[in-house]
Each structure stands twice: as structure tokens, then as C-alpha cells.
Amino acid sequence: MVEEFNLKNLKEKYSILQNKYDLPSFEEMNNEFQIEKIAEFETDLILKEARKYIIDKLFGYLRVLESIITPSNAPMFVFAMAKALGIEERQRVIELYKKISKLEVEIIRLDLEYSEQKEADAIKKYYLFWKELKKEFIEIMEIINKNWDNKVEENGKGYFG
């Protein structure tokens, strides 16, 4: 009989890996990275798949930061976000960008040679990294929100193609 791979099964298998490698709980990982989606398909590489969800989220935010730093082809709202940042905040954005982009090199290496232990180590590292990054992102978004009306309307000009 073929074992059905579902959410309950995923949680059980993740729990074993969690205990073995001292990983964050399934609930914590799911709340942050929606790893329950792994249950939609059968896999023996649960940690690799979980790491991919973490990376997808991190790289999504990397693209946002990239657009703020160099908004040349970005949507208009990104220009407004960039204008809402002062010099100090722009530097914070650049530093965040550097931190996340540095992970890309690690990830390429990890993808080239699979190791369950290395995947577990990466998950722990990236989970902690995400928690810190999230705090910084929230602070930057609060600054953008606070300065939005002031900076966006400051010169009274806009581009409407």
C-alpha cells in the first residue's frame, strides 16, 4: 500500500527531523514560510523543500530591496518608496540587500551537494536570519509609511506617462 503524503504525515516526519536537528517547530516554520505546501507533493527531502520556501521568501524581499535601491524599471510605487527614505534609511536598505544577497552564494553550494545535516543547519541559520531581517524590514516599512505623503507629494510633480 502506498503511503499518502499529507499534512499530518508531513508534520510527523518534520517532528522527527526537528528533534534530530533541533529545528524550529513546524508551526513556527509554517507561520513564517508556509511549509505546509510541501504536503501537496510526495518527497523524501523535506528539509530541502522547507529550505526552498525560506529562500523563496528571502529572495522575494531581496527583489523588493533591489527595486528600491535601483528603481529604474520598477513600478511607480517603488519610486515613491525610494523617495520616502532618507540617506540613513537607504544605507540600511543597501546593508540588508548585501546580507540577503550573500546567502545566494551559500545556497548555490548547498544545492550542488545535498546533505540532510547541512540542510538542517541552513534552516536554523536562515530562520534566525529571517527573524532579524523581518524586524528591520518592519522598521523600514514604518519609515516609508510615515514619510509617504510628505516625500511623495513634496515637489508636487508626478509622472503619468
FENMODA-V359725 format. One record per backbone hydrogen bond with DSSP energy under -0.5 kcal/mol. CO is the residue of the C=O (numbers start at 1). NH is the residue of the N-H. If there is no record, write none. Layout:
co=CO nh=NH
co=CO nh=NH
This chain:
co=4 nh=6
co=6 nh=10
co=7 nh=11
co=8 nh=12
co=9 nh=13
co=10 nh=14
co=11 nh=15
co=12 nh=16
co=13 nh=17
co=14 nh=18
co=15 nh=19
co=16 nh=20
co=17 nh=21
co=18 nh=22
co=18 nh=23
co=25 nh=29
co=26 nh=30
co=27 nh=31
co=28 nh=32
co=29 nh=33
co=30 nh=34
co=34 nh=37
co=35 nh=38
co=36 nh=39
co=37 nh=40
co=38 nh=41
co=44 nh=46
co=45 nh=49
co=46 nh=50
co=47 nh=51
co=48 nh=52
co=49 nh=53
co=50 nh=54
co=51 nh=55
co=52 nh=56
co=53 nh=57
co=54 nh=58
co=55 nh=59
co=56 nh=60
co=57 nh=61
co=58 nh=62
co=59 nh=63
co=60 nh=64
co=61 nh=65
co=62 nh=66
co=63 nh=67
co=64 nh=68
co=65 nh=69
co=66 nh=70
co=71 nh=74
co=75 nh=78
co=75 nh=79
co=76 nh=80
co=77 nh=81
co=78 nh=82
co=79 nh=83
co=80 nh=84
co=82 nh=85
co=86 nh=90
co=87 nh=91
co=88 nh=92
co=89 nh=93
co=90 nh=94
co=91 nh=95
co=92 nh=96
co=93 nh=97
co=94 nh=98
co=95 nh=99
co=96 nh=100
co=97 nh=101
co=98 nh=102
co=99 nh=103
co=100 nh=103
co=100 nh=104
co=101 nh=104
co=101 nh=105
co=102 nh=105
co=102 nh=106
co=103 nh=107
co=104 nh=108
co=105 nh=109
co=106 nh=110
co=107 nh=111
co=108 nh=112
co=109 nh=113
co=115 nh=119
co=116 nh=120
co=117 nh=121
co=118 nh=122
co=119 nh=123
co=120 nh=124
co=121 nh=125
co=122 nh=126
co=123 nh=127
co=124 nh=128
co=125 nh=129
co=126 nh=130
co=127 nh=131
co=128 nh=132
co=129 nh=133
co=130 nh=134
co=131 nh=135
co=132 nh=136
co=133 nh=137
co=134 nh=138
co=135 nh=139
co=136 nh=140
co=137 nh=141
co=138 nh=142
co=139 nh=143
co=140 nh=144
co=141 nh=145
co=142 nh=146
co=143 nh=147
co=144 nh=148
co=147 nh=151
co=148 nh=152
co=149 nh=153
co=150 nh=154
co=153 nh=156
co=158 nh=160
